[in-house]
């Protein structure tokens, strides 16, 4: 086959579909095979959280793309050796994200950057290399650089955004909001010591996690602390955190030394080989059936004997997925922790330096996350559960009390007083507001609605989309990229998300 034909998509599939057994390619092959199903599982947890799209409430296009992504992800779980399926999943998920924008989810944004990196890295390998061994080695090593950088950025802003007066306040801190549901079963939900421990342990764990990503000799210390933290937070049921934690697990499988991911792969492979040998071809599906069936059964029984007169279907749905996370996340993280401890302290040799262009997408994410301080946007900036406030020219951040706005979007905050729309009336009832960009966008989608608001001390009665020029106030790019939290000027600032 000619080199040109070999570099076609058909050649890509032919080269990378089977896992190879040559010694020189063994670690790269195992690393990709270990990562692929975990990345697919992270996609499934994320897609499961978008209930509106699953039932086509957000339109036929997004509904079809969601189910297409689920189908590809399930196929990748079933056939993790077929690396082109990873490429296909990244493409479907990234396209779906672009169509759905603006998207508030921080985990979805990080996943989008990783999916974009997978596409670029695979395309680069396809164009540059002709052999399967070189392709796999290049794809695996380049993806590891990006995954580690994305984790480092996530933890950096996970610390930086939280350096504010309200996150440090045990009365309202988001760390306490996550702590209290977990501590309730032990009767410690009102413990002031426990609340402060929750606040400061967040900084400590995330700081150790950053250092350990690049201090490879003791990488396992930060890894295990991070895995414990990310295993627990979905169990708080404060929010749909399974997608975030499963995303982190997948990125860690790429970030750890390659010997660790290879050992993780070997542990998983032994289990599935045993099941296949014992129960035949369908034996590989047995663990999934047991976990799903067990979760559904437990939730159904508990719901049946619950003292509550009515349990919301959404609560039942989330409870099933939390139990599936407990099984999947618990086993996956234990196997990865065991693999890491077997290499503590790590004494391997570092891989050769990788090209600088790999850092372009992570650097872009780093810049995007400065958005709350430069006046650009407040959602999708890794400011989740941080109590951060940067609107109207002031901030509760201890290091940036007066944000240096480079963009004007956060200057004007409309305090909602009344509205014909229930969603806007909700803000009025709680004395909350919206930046003017968000208010106009909400009215643009509901041209018959009216809202009374106060801006800079001036009251505006029964404004509509037409009176505010909502149809022409922003470009298509602005509507895709800008998304803002609602604004609460009450102090201390309570945790929202």
MIVONU-19898 format. One record per residue (C-alpha): residue in three letters; x, y, z. Coordinates in pm, whole numbers, plus 32768, in hexadecimal, padded with zeros to 4 digits. Example, Ala and Ser with C-alpha at 12.3 -4.5 7.8 and 13.67 -1.06 7.14 Angstrom:
2
ala84CE7E3E830C
ser85577F9682CA
END
This chain:
497
unk800080008000
unk808481597FAA
unk80DC825480BA
unk7FC183358045
unk7EBF82218060
unk7F5281B181A8
unk7F088308823B
unk7D9C830B81D9
unk7C8982D182D6
unk7C75816B825B
unk7DE5814482A2
unk7DB381E183F8
unk7CAA80DE8449
unk7D7A7FBD83BE
unk7EAC80238486
unk7E0A806F85D3
unk7CD97F8C85EC
unk7D8E7E5B867F
unk7E6A7E6887B1
unk7FCA7DFF8758
unk80A77D1A8821
unk82057D9287C2
unk82D17DEA88F3
unk832C7F438874
unk81C07FA78850
unk81377EE9897D
unk812C80068A7B
unk809681008988
unk7F8F80058916
unk7F357FAD8A7C
unk7F25811B8ADF
unk7E35816E89C6
unk7D60803B8A0B
unk7D4F80938B7E
unk7CEE81FC8B38
unk7BED81C28A25
unk7AD681128AE8
unk7B0381F98C14
unk7AE583268B2F
unk79AE82878A97
unk791E82518BF5
unk795F83BF8C48
unk789E841E8B0E
unk777C833D8B75
unk776983D58CD3
unk776B852F8C35
unk766184D88B33
unk758684368C3C
unk758085808CF8
unk74E486318BCD
unk738985A48C00
unk72E586A98B25
unk73B5864289FA
unk737B84D08A3B
unk720484FF8A12
unk722885F788F0
unk71A9871B89C0
unk72C487F48939
unk727F87A487CD
unk72A1868386DE
unk740786D48676
unk749986D387D5
unk73C885A58831
unk744884DC8709
unk75AF85498749
unk759084E688B5
unk751883888863
unk761E83678751
unk772B83C28850
unk76A082C08944
unk76A981B58835
unk7813820387DB
unk78788210894B
unk77D780BE8992
unk788380298864
unk79D180B388DD
unk7997801A8A35
unk79507ECF8988
unk7A777EEB8895
unk7B7E7FC8893C
unk7C8B7F49884E
unk7BE67FFC8729
unk7C9A8148874F
unk7BE181EC8629
unk7AA781D286FF
unk7B5382BA87F8
unk7B8E83AD86D9
unk7A20838C8671
unk79A083BF87D5
unk7A7684F787FC
unk79E8858186B8
unk787D853C8712
unk78A085C68873
unk7955870087FF
unk7854874286ED
unk7738871087E4
unk77DF880488D6
unk7803890987C4
unk769688E9875D
unk761E88FF88C7
unk76EF8A328920
unk76DE8AFC89F6
unk771689E68AF3
unk77488A348C63
unk77E688EB8CD1
unk795789058D28
unk798E878F8CFB
unk78F287A68BA0
unk79DE88C28B46
unk7B1188018BBC
unk7A9686CC8B03
unk7A67879F89C9
unk7BD2881289DC
unk7C4486AA8A07
unk7B6B863288E7
unk7BF487458808
unk7D5486D9886B
unk7D07856D8819
unk7C9385D286BD
unk7DC586AD867C
unk7EBC85AE8707
unk7E27848C8640
unk7E1F855B8501
unk7F8A85C18538
unk7FF484568569
unk7F3283EA8435
unk7FDF84EB835B
unk813B84BD83E7
unk816A83488428
unk813582158352
unk815E80F9844B
unk806B8090855B
unk817E808E8662
unk81E581F5861D
unk807C8268860F
unk802281CB875B
unk815982488809
unk812683A9878A
unk7FB183B687D9
unk7FDF83278935
unk81028404899C
unk806785418910
unk7F1884FE89B5
unk7FCA84CC8B02
unk8060862A8AED
unk7F0E86CB8AAD
unk7E5686038BB9
unk7F56865F8CC3
unk7F4987CF8C61
unk7DCB87D58C6C
unk7DCC873C8DC7
unk7ECD88388E3F
unk7DFD895C8DBB
unk7CC288CD8E58
unk7D6688AF8FAD
unk7E108A048F90
unk7CC98ABA8F57
unk7C1F89D3904E
unk7D018A7B914D
unk7D208BDB90BF
unk7BAD8C269095
unk7B6D8BB391FB
unk7C568CB39297
unk7B2F8D8E92F4
unk7A8A8DFD9436
unk79508D2E940A
unk79F28BE093B9
unk7AB98C0B94FA
unk797B8C5495C0
unk78F08B11965C
unk77908BA3965C
unk77768BA694E1
unk78AA8AF7944E
unk786A8A0A932E
unk795A891793D4
unk786A890E94FD
unk774088DF9412
unk77E7879F9395
unk785D873994EF
unk770E874B95A3
unk7653863A94DF
unk777B85509511
unk779B85A09684
unk7625858E96CA
unk7629841496F3
unk773184359804
unk7685855498BA
unk77A8863F986B
unk76FB87269774
unk77038849986B
unk786A881598DD
unk792C895B98AF
unk7A72889598AF
unk79EC87B3979C
unk798188E096CE
unk7AD6898496E4
unk7B7988379698
unk7AA4881B955E
unk7B0C897994F0
unk7C8189589527
unk7C9D87F094B5
unk7C1C88639362
unk7D498949933B
unk7E3D884693C2
unk7DC8872492EB
unk7DBF87F291AB
unk7F18888991F1
unk7FB28732922C
unk7F0586B590F0
unk7FA987C6901C
unk8104878490A7
unk80E3860C9081
unk808386278F14
unk81E486998EC2
unk82AF860F8FE8
unk82A384AE8F5F
unk836E8408906F
unk824F843D9166
unk8132845B906E
unk806C834B9122
unk803A84249259
unk7F7D8531919D
unk7ECC843290C5
unk7E3C837191EA
unk7DCC84AD92A1
unk7D27852C9163
unk7C7D83DE9120
unk7BED83D79281
unk7B6D853B925B
unk7ACF84FD9106
unk7A3683B39172
unk798284559296
unk78F385949200
unk77F084EB911D
unk776A8431924E
unk770B857E92EE
unk75F2858D91E9
unk7616870A91F5
unk7631870E907C
unk766A86238F55
unk77DA85F08FA2
unk780884928F0B
unk786A85268DBB
unk797286068E59
unk7A0F84EF8F28
unk7A0D83F48E0A
unk7AB284FB8D2C
unk7BC785268E2E
unk7BF883AD8E4A
unk7C2683938CD1
unk7D1E84B48CC2
unk7DE6841B8DE0
unk7E0A82D38D22
unk7EC4839A8C19
unk7F8184758D10
unk802183648DE4
unk816982C18D75
unk813081CE8C5A
unk819380A48D31
unk807480F68E1A
unk7F70810C8D07
unk7FF97FC68C7B
unk7FCE7F1B8DCC
unk7E6F7FAC8DE8
unk7E227F1E8C91
unk7EAF7DC98CF2
unk7DD27DBC8E2A
unk7C997E0E8D61
unk7CF97D218C47
unk7D277BFC8D36
unk7BC97C308DC0
unk7B237C3C8C6C
unk7BEF7B178BE8
unk7B797A4A8D11
unk7A107AA98CD1
unk7A2E7A5C8B60
unk7ACE790A8BA4
unk79CD78B48CAD
unk788C79368C0F
unk78DA79588A9E
unk78C87A8C89C1
unk77B77B2D8A92
unk78867B058BCE
unk79267C578B8D
unk77D07CFB8BB1
unk778A7C4D8CFD
unk78237D598DE3
unk775C7E6B8D36
unk76197DA78D53
unk76567D5D8EC2
unk76A57EC98F16
unk75807F5C8E53
unk748B7E548ECC
unk75037E749033
unk74E87FF19030
unk73897FEC8FA1
unk73197EE09098
unk73A57F9291CA
unk730780DF916B
unk71BB8039911A
unk71AF7F849269
unk721280BA932E
unk711081899275
unk7003808592BC
unk7043808D9432
unk708B8201944A
unk6FBA82CC953E
unk6F9F83E69443
unk6E4D83FC939A
unk6EE98455924D
unk704D843B91CD
unk70A0850A909A
unk70FD84398F68
unk723485118F3D
unk72A784AE909A
unk7272833C9050
unk732C83628F06
unk7455840F8FA7
unk745E831190C4
unk748381F38FCB
unk75A782A38F24
unk764B82F39073
unk7644818290CF
unk76D681298F7C
unk77E882288FBE
unk782F818B9113
unk786D803A906C
unk791D80B48F33
unk79E081D08FD5
unk7A3981029105
unk7AC57FDC9040
unk7B7080B58F3B
unk7C168197903B
unk7C8280759117
unk7D287FC98FEF
unk7DD7810B8F87
unk7E46814F90EF
unk7ECF7FED910D
unk7F9080198FC9
unk801A81669045
unk808380DD919A
unk81407FC490F0
unk821E80D09053
unk824E81AC9188
unk8347824E917E
unk8359824F9004
unk84B882148F7F
unk847882058E0A
unk850D82DD8CFD
unk8451840A8C77
unk83D884078B12
unk848084ED8A13
unk83FE86508A04
unk82CC8683892E
unk8287879A8831
unk821588E988B8
unk80DF88F687D9
unk803D87F888C2
unk8018890C89C5
unk7F4B89F288E3
unk7DF78965894A
unk7E4B894E8AC0
unk7ED48AB38AB1
unk7D8F8B228A0F
unk7CCB8A838B2C
unk7DAA8B378C27
unk7D5C8C858B84
unk7BE88C3A8B6A
unk7BDA8C008CE2
unk7C4A8D658D28
unk7AF68DD28C9D
unk7A518E308DEC
unk7B648F2F8E31
unk7B798FCB8CD7
unk7A008FFA8CBA
unk79C58EF68BAF
unk78E98DE98C51
unk78B18D3E8D9F
unk783B8BE18D3E
unk791E8AD48CA7
unk7A578B678D44
unk7AA08A558E47
unk7A068B368F4F
unk79118A278FB8
unk78BD8A14912B
unk79AD8B309179
unk78C38C419204
unk79748D2C9112
unk78D38E7C90BE
unk796A8F6D8FC2
unk783E902D8F38
unk77FC91A58F35
unk796892078F58
unk79A4916890AD
unk7A1890149120
unk7A2A8F45925D
unk7B778EB891E8
unk7C898F0692E3
unk7D938F4091D8
unk7CBC8FF590D4
unk7BC290D29191
unk7B8D91AE905E
unk7B9090DB8F20
unk7C4C917A8DFC
unk7B3291598D01
unk7BA991458B9A
unk7A4691048B24
unk790891BA8B8E
unk781590998BC1
unk7823908D8D3E
unk780092048D73
unk7685921D8D62
unk75B691428E4A
unk743B91588E35
unk738F910D8F7F
unk724A905F8F25
unk711490EE8FD0
unk6FF490458F19
unk6FB28F7F8DDE
unk6EA78EC58D1F
unk6F9A8DA08CFD
unk6FB48CB08E27
unk712C8C838DF4
unk71688DF98E10
unk706B8E238F2A
unk71398D208FE9
unk725A8E1A8FEF
unk71728F349055
unk70F18E6C917F
unk72568E3A91F6
unk72D58F9B91AE
unk73C98F1A90AB
unk74328FA08F5C
unk74C68F538E09
unk75D08FFD8D3D
unk752290BA8C24
unk75A98FCC8B1C
unk74F98EA58BC3
unk73B78F678BF8
unk73A58FC88A89
unk73EE8E638A1F
unk72D68DDC8AFA
unk71E28EDC8A6C
unk72578E9C8908
unk71E28D358927
unk70948DA689BC
unk70268ED988F7
unk6ED28EEF89A2
unk6F678F038B01
unk6FA090408BC9
unk7082908E8CEE
unk70A291AC8DE5
unk720791E28E5C
unk72E892E08F03
unk743593438E6A
unk7525943C8F0A
unk740F94C48FE7
unk731A94F58EC7
unk71DD94238EB6
unk716F93A48D60
unk700493378D4B
unk6F8592138C7A
unk70A792048B88
unk7087910F8A64
unk716E90758966
unk7107917C886A
unk713B92A58952
unk7296922689B6
unk72FF91D18852
unk7341906C88BF
unk733A8FE0875D
unk746A90AC86F1
unk752A90E08836
unk762D8FCE87F8
unk76DA8F1286E0
unk76BC8D9C86A6
unk78178D6B873D
unk77B98E268878
unk76818D5388A1
unk774E8C15887B
unk786C8C728960
unk77DC8D4C8A75
unk771E8CBF8B9A
unk76EB8D5B8CF2
unk76778CF68E4B
unk755C8DAF8EF0
unk75D38EC08FDF
unk75958ECA9155
unk76168FFD920D
unk75B58F7A9364
unk76DF8F479449
unk775F8E5394A9
unk772C8DC1934D
unk76838C6F936E
unk76FC8B4792A4
unk76458B14915D
unk771D8A3A907E
END
